């Protein structure tokens, strides 16, 4: 498979929260780069195309756009 990312992602295991329109969904950040991440979720259903990812360790808030969705994982781009 060809690598399509601009930056290499690093494997991590961090707790996160997807926040949107007054709602919040817990997630696990599985890999991370300066430009995006892969998030494990219970279900991608109901998660909007744009949301804020809160990294619980450190409280970082990142604006995200969904790039792809799979059964229990979504890929996002920051910005």
KAZISUL-V341067 format. One record per backbone hydrogen bond with DSSP energy under -0.5 kcal/mol. NH is the residue of the N-H (numbers start at 1). CO is the residue of the C=O. If there is no record, write none. Layout:
# KAZISUL-V341067
NH:CO  NH:CO
This chain:
# KAZISUL-V341067
4:2  10:32  12:30  14:29  16:27  17:54  18:25  19:17  19:52  20:23  23:20  25:18  27:16  28:40  29:14  30:28  30:38  31:38  32:10  33:36  37:76  38:31  39:74  40:28  41:72  44:71  47:44  48:46  51:64  52:19  53:62  54:17  54:52  55:53  55:60  56:15  56:54  57:15  58:56  59:55  60:55  62:53  64:51  65:77  66:49  67:75  68:75  70:73  74:39  75:68  76:37  77:65  78:35  79:63
